[in-house]
Amino acid sequence: MKWCIIGAGGIADRRTIPALKKDASNELVAVMDKNVETAKLIGEKYGVKYYTDPDQMLSEVECDAVYIGTPVACHYDQAMTVLKHDRHLFIEKPLAIDSKTSKKIVEAYKAKGKLITVGYMMKYHNLHKKAKEIIALDGIGKVVDVRAQFSCWYPDIKGAWRQNKKLGGGGALMDLSVHCIELIEDILEDEIELVKSFYSTRTFSYEVEDSGVFIFKTKGGVLGHIDCNFNIPDNASESKLEIYGEKGYAICKGTLGQEEKGKLYHLYSPQGDYSAKQERVTDKPTEYDGENSDLYLKQLQVFVNQVKSGKLNYFYADRAVQVQKIIDKIYKEKQK
Ligand SMILES: NC(=O)c1ccc[n+]([C@@H]2O[C@H](COP(=O)([O-])OP(=O)(O)OC[C@H]3O[C@@H](n4cnc5c(N)ncnc54)[C@H](O)[C@@H]3O)[C@@H](O)[C@H]2O)c1
């Protein structure tokens, strides 16, 4: 598959292009960035043509698919440019600035029969897949409580698009909690429906929130909460996902992030009668390790296989729209 890139300088250069290059069935043919120095730098780094205009790139270059890794506010126009040129699209999360815009993109791709998928790669982590399998096999019983904490240290940076509401659409919740929502829905095979949130900017001086938390209820009745911060040091954040059931738990530590690292602890410890003594015998959980391969490659392979087989599946794209609906609800809640 031949690929073009729109927005070459950030995550594209750090993760996506290196992942593309690991699979010989992919070929990078051109990159585009609005910053001419970045376009030139990345084009020369990978030995491909470079552009500053996506329309021009897609008119001149033959390719099957395009990857978009630009600020969120650019996603809609660029996704439509890609579609105008009849290419399949792999676009970064969050899909667009709000759910209405996100839905418009997905519906347009469906109507034209072009694949669109969104960069939620954490569901491909071997430990998240293992947790999903354990739950499906009744390894923790009926799920009753889910908690996720995902943070990154993100101080004031002049001109940073993520710190600008118009360009990023929001702060820690828009940027980080979207991963948690998508992942939880994937593992539980359920949908988050109701939310109550608190968010504020406590540490830094930018306009979007650096601290956000919300509780939720899924359609299936599971309760949970998600915490996301830009103001907890990276080394102090456990980046964890805890899932508790009536018979035990599946706890992933250090798995929320860009690498397939961390550990999964699975405890199966069903209990019969009520114990007034509340004696707790500590059963040892079974431990599993992250397999440390490439999440970005794994998600690209799913995309490539669909395009090659012609069996286009919009399930994940629809879920990316659903994730944006939750974010819309959160930002509509009044904060005092
Ligand atoms: N899935 C993940 O693991 C992951 C990680 C980081 C970022 N992201 C997502 O990727 C996207 C980009 O984030 P980033 O961290 O790489 O940002 P970034 O600012 O580091 O890089 C964005 C690149 O796009 C370029 N750019 C800006 N406006 C453009 C435009 N109008 N046209 C073309 N190029 C333009 C910039 O010059 C820069 O090279 C966002 O949607 C973000 O949420 C996803």
The ligand as an SDF file (V2000), in Angstrom:
LIG
                    3D

 44 48  0  0  0  0  0  0  0  0999 V2000
   -2.5350    8.0170   18.9870 N   0  0  0  0  0  0  0  0  0  0  0  0
   -1.5360    8.5660   19.6100 C   0  0  0  0  0  0  0  0  0  0  0  0
   -0.7630    7.8980   20.2790 O   0  0  0  0  0  0  0  0  0  0  0  0
   -1.2750   10.0400   19.4760 C   0  0  0  0  0  0  0  0  0  0  0  0
   -0.1800   10.6150   20.1200 C   0  0  0  0  0  0  0  0  0  0  0  0
    0.0700   11.9720   19.9250 C   0  0  0  0  0  0  0  0  0  0  0  0
   -0.7770   12.7330   19.1410 C   0  0  0  0  0  0  0  0  0  0  0  0
   -1.8550   12.1490   18.5760 N   0  0  0  0  0  0  0  0  0  0  0  0
   -2.7760   12.9290   17.7360 C   0  0  0  0  0  0  0  0  0  0  0  0
   -2.0890   13.2800   16.5220 O   0  0  0  0  0  0  0  0  0  0  0  0
   -2.4800   14.5640   16.0840 C   0  0  0  0  0  0  0  0  0  0  0  0
   -1.2440   15.4490   16.0050 C   0  0  0  0  0  0  0  0  0  0  0  0
   -0.6700   15.5550   17.2970 O   0  0  0  0  0  0  0  0  0  0  0  0
    0.9190   15.7620   17.4670 P   0  0  0  0  0  0  0  0  0  0  0  0
    1.2180   15.5180   18.8880 O   0  0  0  0  0  0  0  0  0  0  0  0
    1.6560   14.9960   16.4540 O   0  0  0  0  0  0  0  0  0  0  0  0
    1.0160   17.3260   17.1360 O   0  0  0  0  0  0  0  0  0  0  0  0
    2.3270   18.1060   16.7570 P   0  0  0  0  0  0  0  0  0  0  0  0
    1.9920   19.5420   16.9230 O   0  0  0  0  0  0  0  0  0  0  0  0
    3.5030   17.5400   17.4640 O   0  0  0  0  0  0  0  0  0  0  0  0
    2.5290   17.7870   15.1950 O   0  0  0  0  0  0  0  0  0  0  0  0
    1.5800   18.1880   14.2440 C   0  0  0  0  0  0  0  0  0  0  0  0
    2.2540   18.4040   12.8910 C   0  0  0  0  0  0  0  0  0  0  0  0
    1.2550   18.9010   12.0020 O   0  0  0  0  0  0  0  0  0  0  0  0
    1.7460   20.0830   11.3650 C   0  0  0  0  0  0  0  0  0  0  0  0
    0.6140   20.9250   11.0320 N   0  0  0  0  0  0  0  0  0  0  0  0
   -0.0360   21.8330   11.8240 C   0  0  0  0  0  0  0  0  0  0  0  0
   -1.0630   22.3770   11.1700 N   0  0  0  0  0  0  0  0  0  0  0  0
   -1.0860   21.7980    9.9370 C   0  0  0  0  0  0  0  0  0  0  0  0
   -1.8980   21.9440    8.7850 C   0  0  0  0  0  0  0  0  0  0  0  0
   -2.9390   22.7880    8.7810 N   0  0  0  0  0  0  0  0  0  0  0  0
   -1.6180   21.2010    7.6960 N   0  0  0  0  0  0  0  0  0  0  0  0
   -0.5630   20.3440    7.7040 C   0  0  0  0  0  0  0  0  0  0  0  0
    0.2640   20.1740    8.7460 N   0  0  0  0  0  0  0  0  0  0  0  0
   -0.0070   20.8860    9.8470 C   0  0  0  0  0  0  0  0  0  0  0  0
    2.7230   20.6980   12.3290 C   0  0  0  0  0  0  0  0  0  0  0  0
    3.6390   21.5390   11.6560 O   0  0  0  0  0  0  0  0  0  0  0  0
    3.3680   19.4430   12.9250 C   0  0  0  0  0  0  0  0  0  0  0  0
    4.4380   19.0010   12.1230 O   0  0  0  0  0  0  0  0  0  0  0  0
   -3.5500   15.0220   17.0800 C   0  0  0  0  0  0  0  0  0  0  0  0
   -4.8090   14.6540   16.5970 O   0  0  0  0  0  0  0  0  0  0  0  0
   -3.2050   14.2370   18.3460 C   0  0  0  0  0  0  0  0  0  0  0  0
   -4.2830   14.0880   19.2300 O   0  0  0  0  0  0  0  0  0  0  0  0
   -2.1190   10.8170   18.7210 C   0  0  0  0  0  0  0  0  0  0  0  0
  1  2  1  0
  2  3  2  0
  2  4  1  0
  4  5  1  0
  4 44  2  0
  5  6  2  0
  6  7  1  0
  7  8  2  0
  8  9  1  0
  8 44  1  0
  9 10  1  0
  9 42  1  0
 10 11  1  0
 11 12  1  0
 11 40  1  0
 12 13  1  0
 13 14  1  0
 14 15  2  0
 14 16  1  0
 14 17  1  0
 17 18  1  0
 18 19  2  0
 18 20  1  0
 18 21  1  0
 21 22  1  0
 22 23  1  0
 23 24  1  0
 23 38  1  0
 24 25  1  0
 25 26  1  0
 25 36  1  0
 26 27  1  0
 26 35  1  0
 27 28  2  0
 28 29  1  0
 29 30  1  0
 29 35  2  0
 30 31  1  0
 30 32  2  0
 32 33  1  0
 33 34  2  0
 34 35  1  0
 36 37  1  0
 36 38  1  0
 38 39  1  0
 40 41  1  0
 40 42  1  0
 42 43  1  0
M  CHG  2   8   1  16  -1
M  END
$$$$
